[in-house]
Amino acid sequence: MAVKKQGEYPKIRIKLVKSLIGRSDRQQATVKGLGLHKLNSVVVREKRPEILGMIRKIDFLLQVEEVGNDQSQ
């Protein structure tokens, strides 16, 4: 399997829209691993398989949208 060079992946904007109160430690760690800290915080990440897997685990807490490659945070 070929490995893509950095910068070849499209960007996605991830926003935390639900509280972490009462969530499991694993779910809280996944949110922290994505770089989200507080409610309504936003990060821009590459649409890589490992990031998509993290999003899939906690998709009910997040709002995700694709952004153009020319934009950054």
Backbone as a ProteinNet text record, in pm:
[ID]
protein_1_A
[PRIMARY]
MAVKKQGEYPKIRIKLVKSLIGRSDRQQATVKGLGLHKLNSVVVREKRPEILGMIRKIDFLLQVEEVGNDQSQ
[TERTIARY]
84.1	0	88.5	61.5	141.8	104	202.9	181.5	178.1	73.8	63.7	159.2	212.2	298	213	275.5	203.7	151.6	29	-30	-117.2	-123.3	-205.3	-347.6	-375.2	-508.1	-594.1	-724.1	-812.6	-825.8	-868.7	-883.3	-1028.3	-1046.4	-1179.2	-1178.5	-1290.5	-1307.6	-1391.7	-1341.1	-1407.5	-1444.7	-1571.9	-1621.2	-1687.1	-1653.4	-1714.5	-1846.2	-1959.5	-2090.5	-2168	-2120.6	-2186.8	-2086	-2136.2	-2052.9	-1990.9	-1877.4	-1810.2	-1850	-1937.8	-1981.1	-2054.2	-2011.3	-2074.3	-2026.1	-1931.4	-1877.9	-1766.9	-1740.8	-1638.4	-1499.5	-1404	-1266	-1210.2	-1246	-1197.6	-1251.4	-1377.2	-1435.6	-1371	-1347.2	-1281.5	-1138.8	-1069.4	-932.8	-931	-1030.6	-1039.4	-1059.9	-1146.6	-1169.3	-1039.5	-968.5	-841.3	-738.1	-738.6	-646.2	-669.5	-793	-825.1	-782.8	-751.6	-708.2	-820.2	-933.9	-1048.1	-1043.9	-1076.8	-1067.3	-1200.9	-1264.3	-1388.4	-1502.5	-1623	-1741.4	-1731	-1767.5	-1761.8	-1620.4	-1520.3	-1386.1	-1375.2	-1292.1	-1280.9	-1135	-1108.1	-974.7	-988	-881.4	-876.1	-768.9	-806	-715	-720.2	-617.1	-618.2	-714.5	-776.6	-873.1	-797.3	-726.7	-645.6	-725	-690.8	-766	-769.8	-659.5	-658.1	-747.1	-753.8	-841.8	-987.6	-1017.3	-1154.4	-1200.9	-1111.6	-1145.5	-1180.4	-1104.9	-1133.5	-1269.4	-1295.7	-1422.8	-1538.7	-1520.8	-1626	-1663.2	-1566.2	-1591.8	-1677	-1666.6	-1738.2	-1819.2	-1870.5	-1939.8	-2062.6	-2124.4	-2242.7	-2209.1	-2081.5	-2037.7	-1987.7	-1969	-1898.3	-1984.6	-1937.6	-1988.6	-1867.1	-1875	-1760.8	-1800.3	-1713	-1734.6	-1601.4	-1605.8	-1485.6	-1458.8	-1331.6	-1293.3	-1192.9	-1172	-1075.2	-933.8	-841.8	-702	-631.3	-680.8	-615.4	-645.4	-747.9	-781.9	-708.7	-673.6	-619.7	-675.5	-727.9	-790.6	-835.9
-116.9	0	123.1	213.9	335.5	433.7	502.5	602.1	739.8	816.2	950.8	1044.3	1139.9	1239.9	1337.6	1400.6	1495.8	1611.2	1650.8	1761.2	1717.3	1589.1	1541.4	1507	1507.8	1474.3	1599.9	1586.9	1702.6	1734.4	1854.8	1899.4	1885.5	1858.9	1855.9	1942.2	2009.3	2091.3	2010.5	1994.9	1914.3	2005.9	2000.1	2084.1	1996.8	2018.7	1946	2014.7	1946.5	2008.5	1950.7	1844.5	1788.6	1775.5	1784.3	1782.3	1644.2	1645.2	1520.3	1469.4	1542	1501.4	1368.1	1270.8	1139.6	1044.7	1086.8	1000.5	912.5	802.6	710.1	771.9	715.3	764.2	750.1	644.6	624.8	731	766.1	870.2	1005.2	1035.2	1160.4	1164.7	1051.8	1046	1064.3	1012.4	1028.9	1175.1	1243.7	1386.5	1463.9	1433.1	1499.4	1468.2	1345.2	1305.4	1379.9	1420.6	1500.7	1646	1685.2	1822	1913.6	1857.3	1935.9	1944.3	2060.5	2078.8	2113.8	2220.8	2266.2	2252.5	2266.1	2264	2374.7	2345	2436.7	2469.2	2396.4	2417.3	2351.5	2410.2	2367.2	2341.7	2233.8	2205.4	2167.9	2188.9	2147.8	2040.6	1925.7	1812.3	1759.3	1682.9	1613.9	1496.6	1465.7	1355.1	1224.4	1183.4	1062.1	946.9	823.5	708.8	703	737.3	730.6	838.6	954.9	1061	1023.1	966.8	924	814.7	726.8	622.7	681.8	783.9	851.3	921.8	985.7	1055	955.7	841.8	740.2	689.9	683.1	634.7	730.9	861.2	960.3	1055.6	1006.5	1092.5	1161.8	1105.6	1166	1289.8	1313.8	1430.8	1543.3	1514	1605.8	1656.8	1766.7	1816.5	1822.9	1757.3	1746.8	1800.2	1882.4	1931.3	1940.2	1918.4	1925.1	2069.5	2108.6	2243.9	2233.8	2344.5	2346.4	2333.8	2287.4	2271	2403.5	2512.8	2641.3	2708.9	2662.1	2721.4	2650.7	2723.5	2663.4	2738.9	2668.4	2718.1	2855.4
0	0	0	-88.7	-100.5	9.3	61	164.8	99.5	129	73	145.3	71.5	132.2	210.4	309.3	392.1	307.1	332.9	260.2	143.1	113.9	3	45.1	173.7	222.5	229.5	202.1	220	369	399.2	537.7	582.1	712.2	770.9	896.7	921.5	1040.7	1139.3	1261.6	1363.6	1479.5	1520.3	1628.9	1734.7	1861.2	1971.9	2007.6	1988	2007.7	2125.6	2186.7	2304.4	2417.9	2538.8	2658.4	2682	2749.5	2785.2	2923.2	2992.4	3125.7	3115.8	3194.7	3197.6	3089.2	3006.7	2899.9	2956	2889.6	2935.8	2920.4	2991.6	2984.6	2843.3	2774.9	2638.1	2543.7	2558.2	2473.9	2503.5	2629.8	2666.7	2612.9	2616.8	2564.9	2413.1	2344.9	2199.3	2162.9	2236.9	2213.4	2235.7	2342.1	2370.7	2262.3	2212.8	2106.9	1976.5	1952.5	1833.8	1851.7	1975.6	2001.8	2045.9	2081.5	2128	2280	2333.8	2478.1	2542.2	2494.5	2554	2453.6	2504.2	2419.9	2315.3	2192.8	2078.5	2032	2079	2026.2	1888.6	1802.9	1663.8	1630.2	1556.6	1504.4	1357.5	1283.3	1142.8	1132.5	1080.9	1068.2	925.7	889.1	760.4	768	657.5	649.7	630.4	734.1	731.4	793.7	761.4	814	966.8	1033	1179.2	1242	1180.3	1228.7	1204.2	1088.2	1057.8	1153	1194.3	1291.4	1426.5	1468.7	1595.6	1588.5	1476	1457.7	1460.9	1397.3	1391.4	1531.5	1622.3	1758.1	1840	1810.7	1890.9	1802.2	1691.3	1595.3	1652.6	1756.1	1816.6	1900.2	1926.7	2003	1913.1	1785.1	1696.3	1582.2	1523.5	1396.3	1303.9	1189.2	1098.7	961.7	903.7	766.8	695.8	566	483.9	445.5	446.6	406.3	292.4	222.6	113.3	165.2	79.5	118.7	141.9	82.6	96.4	228.4	302.4	430.8	542.2	644.4	765.3	883.9	978	1098.7	1074.7
[MASK]
+++++++++++++++++++++++++++++++++++++++++++++++++++++++++++++++++++++++++

